[in-house]
Each structure stands twice: as C-alpha cells, then as structure tokens.
Amino acid sequence: MKQMTRMWVAVVLGLSALPAAAQLSVIEQQIVAAVKSRSVDAIKLLEQSVNINSGTMNHQGVRDVGRLFRAEFDQMGFTTRWIEMPPAMQRAGHLMAERQGTQGRRLLLIGHLDTIFEKDSPVQLWDRKGDQVRGQGVSDMKGGDVIIIEALRALQKVGALENTTISVIFSGDEERAGSPLSVARADMIAAAKRSDAALAFEGTVRDKDGNETGTIGRRASGGFALEVKGKQGHSAGIFREDGYGAIYETARILNGFREQLIEPDLTFNPGVILGGTEVTYDDAATRGSAFGKTNVISRAATVKGDLRYLSVEQRDKAHARMREIVAKSLPGTSAEISFRETYPPMSPTAGNLKLLEAYSRASSDAGLGVITALPPGLRGAGDVQFAAPHVDSLDGLGARGTGAHSPDEDLDVTSIERSSIRTALMIYRLTR
C-alpha cells in the first residue's frame, strides 16, 4: 500500500508539471473541430435520453434508452447487440457495441443506461437554465454516455476509427445490479479480458484547486456478518459462572475492530446490530427483530456491516485481523464472522496512472488544463471495478455535475464538449 501511495503521489506531481496547449497534429485539430461542430446536437441527444425515464426497474425505459443510443452506434458502423438477462434476474439487460481491427490498443468503454430515479419519481426530467441542466440521471450517467458517443463520432468523421478495436458496454443495472453478479457482469468481464485498457465515464469532479480529475482507484464494496452466541442465564450470573453473554462479546469485537483496524482507505461500518434471547434477521428485506429481558443474559447477537478497501492485499489483511479479534472470545461466548464482496477493488496501479497521464496530456494539449488524480478513497463502487482486475482502467471521464442520486442532480452543459474532446484525442492516440 505504501508503494502504491508513493507511485500515485509521484504521478500526480508529474501531471501538475505538464506543459499547456502543445501543438495538435492536423488530424487532431480536425477531431477537435468535429466535436465542436456537434455541440448543439450532442445536447439534443442528451435531452432525448434524459426525457426517457430509465430507473433500473423500469425495464422498458432502460431498453428505450438503449435503442436511442444503439442507433447512434449503428450509424458509426459498430456491430451492436442487446444482451438479455435471465428473466429470474428481473433486469433489462445491456447494450454492447463493437468494432474489430488490428491497430493500436484494444479499448473497452463503459457507461450505463439506468438511473436511480424509478418510473414514479417526482423528479423533473429535462430542466435547462443557461449552462446548467437538472434532470433524472443527467450526469449519472447519461452525460457520460453521450460523451462516449460524441468522441467516437468525431473520430469516425475524420476516418480515425478504421482498423481499431473498440468495445462499448452500457449496462442496464449499474445502480442496482442484478443477481448473481457472475451473470450480470459476465459480458463486461469478458470484454475487459479482450481489451488492453478500460475507460469509464462516471462524472468527473474537481479537486481543491479547481482542476477536473480522473479516477485511478475505487474501493471495493463488500461486507461482513458477525454471529455471536452466549450462555443464557439469570442476569445475576453475568461475568461469573454464566460468562459475559452475546451482547458484551459483540461489543468487545466491534471495539476491537475500531482500535486495531483503522488505516487509510479501509472502512468497516456495523450498520445493523441485534441482540437478546432470540434474534432473527431477513437479509432480503434488510430487517430483523430481537427479543430479550433485562434480567436474562443474552444468548445471541448478529451484526451486519459494510466493508470497503482499496486492494486485495488490504482486504486479506483486514479479514485476517478481524478473524483474530473474533477468535479471542470472552468466557461463555463464541463467535463466527463471514465476508462477502460485491464489487472488487480497483487499485491505483501503475497502468491506471499511465492512462491518467495520457488523458491529462490530451486535455493539456487541447488547452483544457491538466487532469489530476482524485484520491482513490473518495469514490464508491462502480462498474469499472469488474474490468479493473483484468485490464488497466480509468474512470471519472464523464460530465461535470453535482447532486448525483438526488432531486438536485445537475450537469454543466459545457463539460460535454470538453470531455468529448479529451476522450476523442485520448482514444485516437491509444489506437494508433
């Protein structure tokens, strides 16, 4: 972890020293001009997509947005298909667009069609005031989807897509992934394994100095379940012949986590705790109940918690230490801990950092400023994390907005053109 942090800091310092606005080649100038010529139409495409409700569980809406974008890829000569999910998963499926060639690096571009706003959401659809637009999923992440399309369209216009290998996947359930994940993300993982780099287009954010950023790391999304048993008896026997009971043992374990596990980018949150004589918990409903009396030593306790980490090594170290803490049971008690991982970690690797440097160079050369690295611990889970274990990856290349997942979600309209230019130049350079 220390080596990874030093590497990250070194690259960030290097990015800040990049020269501004280097000379673009003739074809790169044509690419920039092609993006700019489409700026008005790009916003119209974004408006069309935002005006279709595509909450994850509105399967028809997700498919309708998929059809809208699929037509754009078809016009650019991509081979497109809709990937259906098994009916039992209750998800709409994914859009895949591909082209094959032999030149340059093979790229995977990642977006998603769904939003957190379901069909009955009171949040307004498209609402533009000047350069600010509010609407369902406008920045998370229909703006990012449009950036992918517009960057590729500019490359296609100048003939720069010929003989390239580019795969695009727009998932239909990023906001509420279908289960099992091994099926829901199988096509994305397979595409990553066929690629040399993955670029994902969740929204960009600015650093403290006002620079736009790229995401070189995202923490895993996982959790832990703790089951504790104690010896039931009269409360007068607590600490003596009947031991400490399940609730005291649970408190010891959780406090041990707090005292012994704290380190950068690792968090562990006990979100639910139940204890008493009888305990039940329904994982599907995320709801439970407990029964007990104050004059009875607790017989059972359960804890459900969230666990996030930045690398497999950090995960394994945390798991081992947590098991050690759990094993040191108080008298009259026992406990077991189990772990789950839904989204794997996206570690800030050297390859990810090189992609960030290439993206920042493209931005600087176009006169759009350097792109800095967002501290990896600041982002939650995202689809790119299924690609990251298999290929160099970079996220946060989408539109700039605020209030994601809230009624105030908005987008800076001018960021569509800026990010499309950066993306187009980066893709052009990677695929030469």
Rosetta blueprint (number, residue, H / E / L):
1 M L
2 K H
3 Q H
4 M H
5 T H
6 R H
7 M H
8 W H
9 V H
10 A H
11 V H
12 V H
13 L H
14 G H
15 L H
16 S H
17 A L
18 L L
19 P L
20 A L
21 A L
22 A L
23 Q L
24 L L
25 S L
26 V H
27 I H
28 E H
29 Q H
30 Q H
31 I H
32 V H
33 A H
34 A H
35 V H
36 K H
37 S H
38 R L
39 S H
40 V H
41 D H
42 A H
43 I H
44 K H
45 L H
46 L H
47 E H
48 Q H
49 S H
50 V H
51 N L
52 I L
53 N L
54 S L
55 G E
56 T L
57 M L
58 N L
59 H H
60 Q H
61 G H
62 V H
63 R H
64 D H
65 V H
66 G H
67 R H
68 L H
69 F H
70 R H
71 A H
72 E H
73 F H
74 D H
75 Q H
76 M L
77 G L
78 F L
79 T E
80 T E
81 R E
82 W E
83 I E
84 E L
85 M L
86 P L
87 P H
88 A H
89 M H
90 Q L
91 R L
92 A L
93 G L
94 H E
95 L E
96 M E
97 A E
98 E E
99 R E
100 Q L
101 G L
102 T L
103 Q E
104 G E
105 R E
106 R E
107 L E
108 L E
109 L E
110 I E
111 G E
112 H E
113 L L
114 D L
115 T E
116 I L
117 F L
118 E L
119 K L
120 D L
121 S L
122 P L
123 V L
124 Q L
125 L L
126 W L
127 D E
128 R E
129 K E
130 G L
131 D L
132 Q E
133 V E
134 R E
135 G L
136 Q L
137 G L
138 V H
139 S H
140 D H
141 M H
142 K H
143 G H
144 G H
145 D H
146 V H
147 I H
148 I H
149 I H
150 E H
151 A H
152 L H
153 R H
154 A H
155 L H
156 Q H
157 K H
158 V L
159 G L
160 A L
161 L L
162 E L
163 N L
164 T E
165 T E
166 I E
167 S E
168 V E
169 I E
170 F E
171 S E
172 G L
173 D L
174 E L
175 E L
176 R L
177 A L
178 G L
179 S L
180 P L
181 L H
182 S H
183 V H
184 A H
185 R L
186 A H
187 D H
188 M H
189 I H
190 A H
191 A H
192 A H
193 K H
194 R L
195 S L
196 D L
197 A E
198 A E
199 L E
200 A E
201 F L
202 E L
203 G L
204 T E
205 V L
206 R E
207 D L
208 K L
209 D L
210 G L
211 N L
212 E E
213 T E
214 G E
215 T E
216 I L
217 G L
218 R E
219 R L
220 A L
221 S E
222 G E
223 G E
224 F E
225 A E
226 L E
227 E E
228 V E
229 K E
230 G E
231 K L
232 Q L
233 G L
234 H E
235 S H
236 A H
237 G H
238 I L
239 F L
240 R L
241 E L
242 D L
243 G L
244 Y L
245 G H
246 A H
247 I H
248 Y H
249 E H
250 T H
251 A H
252 R H
253 I H
254 L H
255 N H
256 G H
257 F H
258 R H
259 E H
260 Q H
261 L L
262 I L
263 E E
264 P L
265 D L
266 L E
267 T E
268 F E
269 N E
270 P E
271 G E
272 V E
273 I E
274 L E
275 G E
276 G E
277 T L
278 E E
279 V E
280 T E
281 Y E
282 D E
283 D L
284 A L
285 A L
286 T L
287 R E
288 G E
289 S E
290 A E
291 F E
292 G L
293 K L
294 T L
295 N L
296 V E
297 I L
298 S L
299 R L
300 A E
301 A E
302 T E
303 V E
304 K E
305 G E
306 D E
307 L E
308 R E
309 Y L
310 L L
311 S L
312 V H
313 E H
314 Q H
315 R H
316 D H
317 K H
318 A H
319 H H
320 A H
321 R H
322 M H
323 R H
324 E H
325 I H
326 V H
327 A H
328 K L
329 S L
330 L L
331 P L
332 G L
333 T E
334 S E
335 A E
336 E E
337 I E
338 S E
339 F E
340 R E
341 E E
342 T E
343 Y E
344 P L
345 P L
346 M E
347 S L
348 P L
349 T L
350 A H
351 G H
352 N H
353 L H
354 K H
355 L H
356 L H
357 E H
358 A H
359 Y H
360 S H
361 R H
362 A H
363 S H
364 S H
365 D H
366 A L
367 G L
368 L L
369 G L
370 V L
371 I L
372 T E
373 A E
374 L E
375 P L
376 P H
377 G H
378 L H
379 R L
380 G L
381 A L
382 G L
383 D L
384 V H
385 Q H
386 F H
387 A H
388 A L
389 P L
390 H L
391 V L
392 D E
393 S E
394 L E
395 D E
396 G L
397 L L
398 G L
399 A L
400 R E
401 G E
402 T E
403 G L
404 A L
405 H L
406 S L
407 P L
408 D L
409 E L
410 D E
411 L E
412 D E
413 V L
414 T H
415 S H
416 I H
417 E H
418 R H
419 S H
420 S H
421 I H
422 R H
423 T H
424 A H
425 L H
426 M H
427 I H
428 Y H
429 R H
430 L H
431 T L
432 R L
